[in-house]
């Protein structure tokens, strides 16, 4: 499975972005997908996940600002970011799990200016 993340960029505080993660090469085997982020000097942390059945989970810091969704027809998972804050600045990584292993995308940079 290959994961291709896109949609990052520079946005002002309060702005919005939509990140996309397109999966190829075995999407049918994936049990869940998600987004993690890593800010400079910090550890990678979970942002949100979605199962193949559509169940979602969010980190506490999301607080209703981010929404994860999936389009099975396009083998793509999205992360809608609204009300962005400077502390949301990070590289956002797409992640997926099959029954046997974990996959990571290359990351997309989100920069929020104050």
N, C-alpha and C positions, 0 to 999 in steps of 0.2 A: 504494500500500500504506500502510495506517495501522497503527501499532503502539500498543497500549494496555498500559502496564505497571502492575502493582499488587502488593500484598503487603508493602510496606515497613512499618516501624513501629519502636517502641522495644522493645528487648530487653536483658536483662542479659547480661553476659559469660558465655559458655558456652551460651547459648541458641540457638534455631533459628528460622528463618523460611523460607518458601517464596515466592519471587517468581514472578509469572506475566506473560507477554507474549502478548497475543492479537493476531493479525494479521488484517486484513480488507482486502478490495479488491484481490485479486490474489495470494493466498497461493501459487497454483500456480507463479508466476514466481520465487519465492524460492529461491536456491541455498543460502544458509546464514543462520543467525540466531545472535545472541550477546548477551552481557551485558558492559557496560563499567561502570566506576564512576569517580566523581570526588569526592575528598575536598576539604574546604575548603582553598584555597590550593595545591592540587596539580593536576597535569594529569590528564586522563581516561586511564584505563588499561584494557586488556583484562582481563576476568575469565575468560570461557569462551565457546566457540563450538560450534555443532553444525551439521553439513551436512544437506542433505535426505536423504542416505543414512544418517545417524545417526552419522557420525564426529565425535568430540569432541576439543577441545583446551582446555587449562587454563593459566592463568598459574602461574608457579612458586609464588607466595605462597599459592595455594589449598591445596596440600599435602594433598589428599584430604578437605578440609573441605566443599567445594562440589561439587554434582553438577548438570550441565545435562542436560535431557531434553526430548523433544518429543512432542506428541500431534497427529499429522497430522489426525485426525478433528475435532479442536477448533481446528486452526490456532493452536495455543498452544505456547509454549516455557516451560519452568520452570527455575528455579534454586533448588535446595535448599541452604540455608546451615545448617551446623551448627558447633558449637564456636566461636561467634562471639567476636571479640575487639574491644576498643574501636577498634583501628586499622582495623577493617572499616567503621567509620562513614563513609558516603558516600551520594551520590545514585547509584543504580544505573539505568543506561540500557539499554533494549533496542535492538538493532541488527539490521538485515537487509540482505542484498545480493541483488539480482537481477543478470541479465547486464549491465544497463545502468546501474544506479544503486544508491545506498546510502540506507537509510531509518533514521530515529531515532524512538524513542518519547519521551515527555515526562519520563521518569525517576520513580523512586520512592525516597523517603528511607529509609535504614536507619540507625538510631542504636543503638549498642551502649554501654551504660553499664557502668562498672567496679564 
